[in-house]
Amino acid sequence: MSGWHATVLTIYPGMFPGPLGHALAGRALGSGLWQLDVLDIRDFATDRHRTVDDTPAGGGPGMVMKADIVAAALDEAVVTGPKRPRILLSPRGRPLTQARVRDLSEGPGAILLCGRFEGVDERVIEARELEEVSLGDFVLSGGEIAALALIDACVRLLPGVMGAEDSASEESFEQGLLEYPHYTRPQVWENRAIPEVLLSGDHGRVAKWRRAEAERITRERRPDLWTAYRAVQRDGGKGPDRPASIDKSTGFK
């Protein structure tokens, strides 16, 4: 097999592939467009209880994942294949962005360490040069769900995974804006009609409407993205002005 390669290090290997075994990601996995390996961190423990954690130095609540055990698992993951980014899913990491997802999807894959308990011994983070990544400003029970999300975000961008190649370029975050609203049949539902412009067959009007709606939604919901987008515009950047593929007879995609 070849293709994009994800290796997940976890103490709960049964959580994988999970949802990645279904829909787009699952079909692509079955077709060999990407690979998934799962390493059980407990397999690298040195005692009969398969211990991977210990009490925090300096005291305090909870437990900390041991540097020697985690390092052994990481070293096993990097033995074969091209060098891949080593990522620790952690609430204190840099927020995962669509730009970082696209960068990862264009590379050979990633090694993903799923943190648990209070976290991972800082020494292994430094020694193995782990990139800490967060899904957002909230805390999960562990990094497994975050790893699933990151892999799914990358896999759907791989060549041959999505049926409509234009779809990814018009999604939220791809061009600095949130995505515009979508509609489909029936034309009227519960006295709510599809906007007339989308039924006009006028590609120029549709494109302008979609851009205006994307800007409105971004401005209302994500002022931070709107500020960054406006700064790019002032510097001569371009917004989402490429129209989608429209059926000329109905206005539907």
VENKAGI-V762839 format. One record per residue. RES is the residue in one small letter. SS is DSSP state (alpha for helix, beta for strand, coil for the rest). PHI is phi as a letter, one per 30 degrees, with the letter a starting at -180 (NA if undefined). BURIAL is 1 if it has 24 or more other ideal C-beta (glycine too) atoms within 12 Angstrom, else 0. Layout:
BEGIN
RES/SS/PHI/BURIAL
RES/SS/PHI/BURIAL
END
This chain:
BEGIN
m/coil/NA/0
s/coil/b/0
g/coil/j/1
w/beta/d/1
h/beta/b/1
a/beta/c/1
t/beta/c/1
v/beta/c/1
l/beta/c/1
t/beta/a/1
i/coil/c/1
y/coil/b/1
p/alpha/d/0
g/alpha/d/0
m/alpha/d/1
f/coil/b/1
p/coil/d/1
g/alpha/h/1
p/alpha/d/0
l/alpha/d/1
g/alpha/d/0
h/coil/b/0
a/alpha/h/0
l/alpha/e/1
a/alpha/d/1
g/alpha/d/0
r/alpha/d/0
a/alpha/d/1
l/alpha/d/1
g/alpha/d/0
s/coil/d/0
g/coil/i/0
l/coil/d/1
w/beta/a/1
q/beta/b/1
l/beta/b/1
d/beta/c/1
v/beta/b/1
l/beta/c/1
d/beta/d/1
i/alpha/e/1
r/alpha/d/1
d/alpha/d/0
f/alpha/c/1
a/coil/d/0
t/coil/c/0
d/coil/c/0
r/coil/d/0
h/coil/d/0
r/coil/h/0
t/coil/d/0
v/coil/c/1
d/beta/b/1
d/beta/a/0
t/beta/d/0
p/coil/d/0
a/coil/d/0
g/coil/j/0
g/coil/i/0
g/coil/j/0
p/coil/d/0
g/coil/i/0
m/beta/b/0
v/beta/b/1
m/beta/d/1
k/coil/d/1
a/alpha/d/1
d/alpha/d/1
i/alpha/d/1
v/alpha/d/1
a/alpha/d/1
a/alpha/d/1
a/alpha/d/1
l/alpha/d/1
d/alpha/d/0
e/alpha/d/0
a/alpha/d/1
v/coil/c/1
v/coil/d/0
t/coil/c/0
g/coil/i/0
p/coil/d/0
k/coil/d/0
r/coil/b/1
p/beta/e/1
r/beta/c/1
i/beta/c/1
l/beta/c/1
l/beta/d/1
s/beta/b/1
p/beta/d/1
r/beta/c/0
g/beta/d/1
r/beta/d/0
p/beta/d/0
l/coil/d/1
t/coil/c/1
q/alpha/d/1
a/alpha/d/0
r/alpha/d/1
v/alpha/e/1
r/alpha/d/0
d/alpha/e/0
l/alpha/d/1
s/alpha/d/1
e/coil/d/0
g/coil/c/1
p/coil/d/1
g/beta/k/1
a/beta/a/1
i/beta/c/1
l/beta/c/1
l/beta/c/1
c/beta/c/1
g/coil/d/1
r/coil/b/1
f/coil/h/1
e/coil/d/1
g/coil/k/1
v/beta/c/1
d/coil/e/1
e/alpha/e/1
r/alpha/d/0
v/alpha/d/1
i/alpha/d/1
e/alpha/d/0
a/alpha/d/0
r/coil/c/1
e/coil/h/0
l/coil/d/1
e/beta/c/1
e/beta/d/1
v/beta/b/1
s/beta/b/1
l/coil/d/1
g/coil/l/0
d/coil/d/0
f/coil/a/0
v/coil/c/0
l/coil/c/0
s/coil/d/0
g/coil/a/1
g/coil/d/1
e/alpha/d/1
i/alpha/d/1
a/alpha/d/1
a/alpha/d/1
l/alpha/e/1
a/alpha/d/1
l/alpha/d/1
i/alpha/d/1
d/alpha/e/1
a/alpha/d/1
c/alpha/d/1
v/alpha/d/1
r/coil/d/1
l/coil/c/1
l/coil/d/1
p/coil/e/0
g/coil/j/0
v/coil/d/1
m/coil/c/0
g/coil/d/0
a/coil/c/0
e/coil/d/0
d/coil/d/0
s/coil/e/0
a/alpha/d/1
s/alpha/d/0
e/alpha/c/1
e/coil/d/1
s/coil/e/1
f/coil/i/1
e/coil/d/1
q/coil/b/1
g/coil/i/1
l/coil/b/1
l/coil/d/1
e/coil/d/1
y/coil/d/1
p/coil/d/0
h/coil/c/0
y/coil/b/1
t/coil/a/0
r/coil/d/0
p/coil/d/0
q/coil/d/0
v/beta/b/0
w/beta/b/0
e/coil/h/0
n/coil/i/0
r/beta/c/0
a/beta/c/0
i/coil/d/0
p/coil/e/0
e/alpha/e/0
v/alpha/e/1
l/alpha/d/1
l/alpha/c/1
s/coil/d/0
g/coil/i/0
d/coil/c/0
h/alpha/d/0
g/alpha/d/0
r/alpha/d/0
v/alpha/d/1
a/alpha/d/1
k/alpha/d/0
w/alpha/d/1
r/alpha/d/1
r/alpha/d/1
a/alpha/d/0
e/alpha/d/1
a/alpha/d/1
e/alpha/d/1
r/alpha/d/0
i/alpha/d/1
t/alpha/d/1
r/alpha/d/0
e/alpha/d/0
r/alpha/c/0
r/coil/b/0
p/alpha/e/0
d/alpha/d/0
l/alpha/d/1
w/alpha/d/0
t/alpha/d/0
a/alpha/d/0
y/alpha/d/1
r/alpha/d/0
a/alpha/d/0
v/alpha/d/0
q/alpha/d/0
r/alpha/d/0
d/coil/d/0
g/coil/j/0
g/coil/d/0
k/coil/c/0
g/coil/d/1
p/coil/d/1
d/coil/c/1
r/coil/c/0
p/coil/d/1
a/coil/d/1
s/coil/d/0
i/coil/c/1
d/coil/d/0
k/coil/d/0
s/coil/d/0
t/coil/b/0
g/coil/i/1
f/coil/c/0
k/coil/d/0
END
